[in-house]
Amino acid sequence: MPRMTGNRISVLLGAAALLAAFMLGGWVLAEGAGTEPGSAADPLVSRSYVDSKLQALENRIQILEARVAQLEKGGGVVVAPPTGGSTTPVPVTPDSPTPVRAVYPRPERNWCNVRAQASTAAALVGQCPRGSSMTWLKTSGDWFQVRLNNGTTGWVHNSVAELR
């Protein structure tokens, strides 16, 4: 039986390592197959995170559209909205149109709780049943500040309600 030289051993070890790398790569790709971005199976992106960022962008678009409309009407100085995550439109003049938006319980829910502060530990100040709406006041993080029909103001989490 012939003896193997150092070069032959190195070539065999390299080939074995390359084969193992291809097999591992195929296994990793097979594990991730069929997962949609934002689905529960996707560990990198959560749907609620994407929805909250999309809602923040939609709110920002609304503010910018209102400013453009005001400038096109020949209105005065446009005031920037407050910072810190709030997207409350700032009226420029008393007659400037401020779009009214509403917050609704998500379709899969029978109601949503309205809390005194933007925290699940905060006291309940009311509930909004499915089919009803609340007036949107502003958005802060994952929370909507709303006004109920009876005038009570409070906070609703975006996992149980949606802004339209």
Long-range contacts (C-beta under 8 A, 24 or more apart in sequence): 48-142, 48-158, 48-159, 51-158, 52-141, 52-142, 52-158, 55-139, 55-158, 55-163, 56-85, 56-87, 56-139, 58-163, 59-87, 59-139, 59-163, 60-87, 62-87, 62-89, 62-99, 62-101, 63-87, 63-89, 66-96, 66-97, 66-98, 66-99, 67-92, 69-97, 70-96, 84-140, 85-139, 85-140, 85-141, 86-138, 86-139, 86-140, 87-138, 87-139, 88-137, 88-138, 100-135, 100-136, 101-135, 101-136, 101-163, 101-164, 102-133, 102-134, 102-135, 102-136, 102-163, 102-164, 103-128, 103-133, 103-134, 103-135, 103-136, 103-144, 103-146, 103-156, 103-161, 103-162, 103-163, 103-164, 104-128, 104-132, 104-133, 104-134, 104-161, 104-162, 104-164, 105-129, 105-130, 105-132, 105-160, 105-161, 106-159, 106-160, 106-161, 106-162, 109-160, 112-156, 112-157, 112-160, 112-161, 113-156, 113-160, 114-146, 114-148, 114-152, 114-154, 114-155, 114-156, 115-154, 115-155, 115-156, 116-154, 116-155, 117-155, 118-143, 118-145, 118-155, 119-155, 120-157, 122-155, 125-152, 125-153, 125-154, 126-150, 126-152, 126-154, 128-156, 128-161, 134-161, 136-163, 139-163
